[in-house]
Amino acid sequence: MARNIGSHYTAHRVLGRGSAGTVWLGEGPDGPVAIKLLREDLAADPDLAERFAHERHALLGLEHPHIVGVRELVVPSGETGAGSAAAAGPADGPPAGDGAGGEIALVMDLVRGPDLRTHLTRERRLAPAEAVAITAGVASGLAVAHAAGIVHRDVKPENILLDTSGEQPRALLTDFGVAKLIDEPRHGGKSGVVGTPDYMAPEIVEGLPPRAAVDIYALVTVLYELLAGFTPFGGGHPGAVLRRQVTEQVAALPGLPDELWELMQQCLAKAPASRLRAAELASRLRELYPALRGLPPLDLGDPTLDEERERPADEELVSAAPARAAVPLVRGAAPDSERATHTRMRVPDADELAGGAHGTARAPRAPGQPRAGSARHSTAGARRRRRLAVTVAGAAVLAALVGWLLSSGGGADGPAEEGGDGRAPAAEIAVVEGPPTS
Ligand SMILES: Nc1ncnc2c1ncn2[C@@H]1O[C@H](COP(=O)(O)OP(=O)(O)OP(=O)(O)O)[C@@H](O)[C@H]1O
């Protein structure tokens, strides 16, 4: 049943769900739109509504062929920049944006086509030219955002939509600024980080404030994944992934032209200052594009075989995590026991922080050669893949925690054998698995 959103928009049916809310197919004065309605428990946070209202200008101001445009922001009445009022809908549908239900909704351009996760799952790996074209487009969108002082902070395949309505598919980055707004601490609250470990730049793990270079790191991680079918440091426990982000070097992808690989390595550098800026990344990728045309997807092995071998290890890992009361990904959210997994960790000492003994970065294999690690990065695994995101009370604490994690047994590749030593936990990482991507 249709519901009003603000005074100009109507939501018709659900297109998909994310961790922060539900996206609806809607209708507005200028035709079809997508409407992202934030979860009730998030929207009920007056600070969050205020932050969205405060960022209204930035959210609505980003216009670029590779960015999903935000047309309207509907926030509870009383907040600066509130959307227009309309009658509230029934409890089971999307409520209206008049403040009665306290809703926050982002009215966006409707993208006709799948998200990149869905596309990659279907294709297993993309041909270098396609992967590079997608990445170059998104990089050009990022360049505009970065020039406006906006860092995305959550670049990943789920947030890249493919418009397939034209002759050539066009990649568009969505969810700009949403991660930052949701992540910001309440007044007087603790600081924290929210992100998806596979794409999280090392400086975030180390507690530095996220700057534009984190988006470059994440985007080139996406490029790596499009080419390889798995991310450079993914697999297993999220804490282990975070530790690899900080300590391990990315494994080369056999069969990739040197120039492209060198570019990727530069953008995956641990030091943010070493990475290219978005505009340069876009133009360098476009320069490389003609030489890549006609190259087939990389031949790195059979992901189906990986799936068979790797899935049990992943499940063991989840069940090995100590059970705790559910802790939400997003601060203030209601726990969801069905999709939550958790781990808790103590602060390591200096020796432990040195880490490194349990390195788990995987070298790409020759065809047919099995790969140790998680099913999350195989294509078959991706079909069942649930996104992992991590939230940490105190980003600096995370920096210490991840170094400790593998050395004390939270690592992806040996969780069961290497249990904790019984020291009392002093801080924790809460891990929540998101719903399957639609
Ligand atoms: N502008 C849009 N046009 C068409 N479909 C969209 C649009 N924005 C999002 N969607 C679809 O809605 C679904 C949910 O999107 P949403 O951004 O809420 O979640 P997500 O990015 O998958 O996860 P999360 O928000 O947890 O990172 C996705 O499947 C996406 O393809």
Ligand as a Chemical Component Dictionary entry (heavy atoms), coordinates in Angstrom:
data_LIG
# 
_chem_comp.id                   LIG 
_chem_comp.type                 NON-POLYMER 
_chem_comp.pdbx_formal_charge   0 
_chem_comp.three_letter_code    LIG 
# 
loop_
_chem_comp_atom.comp_id 
_chem_comp_atom.atom_id 
_chem_comp_atom.alt_atom_id 
_chem_comp_atom.type_symbol 
_chem_comp_atom.charge 
_chem_comp_atom.model_Cartn_x 
_chem_comp_atom.model_Cartn_y 
_chem_comp_atom.model_Cartn_z 
_chem_comp_atom.pdbx_ordinal 
LIG N1  N1  N 0 18.844 4.979  -5.468 1  
LIG C1  C1  C 0 18.529 3.688  -5.553 2  
LIG N2  N2  N 0 17.883 3.210  -6.640 3  
LIG C2  C2  C 0 17.562 1.905  -6.735 4  
LIG N3  N3  N 0 17.832 0.992  -5.791 5  
LIG C3  C3  C 0 18.462 1.407  -4.688 6  
LIG C4  C4  C 0 18.841 2.767  -4.512 7  
LIG N4  N4  N 0 19.475 2.875  -3.319 8  
LIG C5  C5  C 0 19.495 1.661  -2.791 9  
LIG N5  N5  N 0 18.890 0.765  -3.594 10 
LIG C6  C6  C 0 18.747 -0.658 -3.335 11 
LIG O1  O1  O 0 18.217 -0.832 -2.039 12 
LIG C7  C7  C 0 18.882 -1.869 -1.354 13 
LIG C8  C8  C 0 19.257 -1.426 0.040  14 
LIG O2  O2  O 0 20.133 -0.323 -0.051 15 
LIG P1  P1  P 0 20.826 0.266  1.234  16 
LIG O3  O3  O 0 21.679 1.402  0.790  17 
LIG O4  O4  O 0 19.808 0.544  2.270  18 
LIG O5  O5  O 0 21.623 -0.960 1.757  19 
LIG P2  P2  P 0 23.105 -1.464 1.535  20 
LIG O6  O6  O 0 23.968 -0.385 0.964  21 
LIG O7  O7  O 0 22.992 -2.752 0.781  22 
LIG O8  O8  O 0 23.542 -1.783 2.985  23 
LIG P3  P3  P 0 24.055 -0.780 4.113  24 
LIG O9  O9  O 0 23.175 0.429  4.103  25 
LIG O10 O10 O 0 23.912 -1.593 5.323  26 
LIG O11 O11 O 0 25.457 -0.460 3.763  27 
LIG C9  C9  C 0 20.072 -2.265 -2.200 28 
LIG O12 O12 O 0 19.785 -3.535 -2.724 29 
LIG C10 C10 C 0 20.137 -1.290 -3.317 30 
LIG O13 O13 O 0 20.400 -1.946 -4.519 31 
# 
loop_
_chem_comp_bond.comp_id 
_chem_comp_bond.atom_id_1 
_chem_comp_bond.atom_id_2 
_chem_comp_bond.value_order 
_chem_comp_bond.pdbx_ordinal 
LIG N1  C1  SING 1  
LIG C1  N2  SING 2  
LIG C1  C4  DOUB 3  
LIG N2  C2  DOUB 4  
LIG C2  N3  SING 5  
LIG N3  C3  DOUB 6  
LIG C3  C4  SING 7  
LIG C3  N5  SING 8  
LIG C4  N4  SING 9  
LIG N4  C5  DOUB 10 
LIG C5  N5  SING 11 
LIG N5  C6  SING 12 
LIG C6  O1  SING 13 
LIG C6  C10 SING 14 
LIG O1  C7  SING 15 
LIG C7  C8  SING 16 
LIG C7  C9  SING 17 
LIG C8  O2  SING 18 
LIG O2  P1  SING 19 
LIG P1  O3  DOUB 20 
LIG P1  O4  SING 21 
LIG P1  O5  SING 22 
LIG O5  P2  SING 23 
LIG P2  O6  DOUB 24 
LIG P2  O7  SING 25 
LIG P2  O8  SING 26 
LIG O8  P3  SING 27 
LIG P3  O9  DOUB 28 
LIG P3  O10 SING 29 
LIG P3  O11 SING 30 
LIG C9  O12 SING 31 
LIG C9  C10 SING 32 
LIG C10 O13 SING 33 
# 
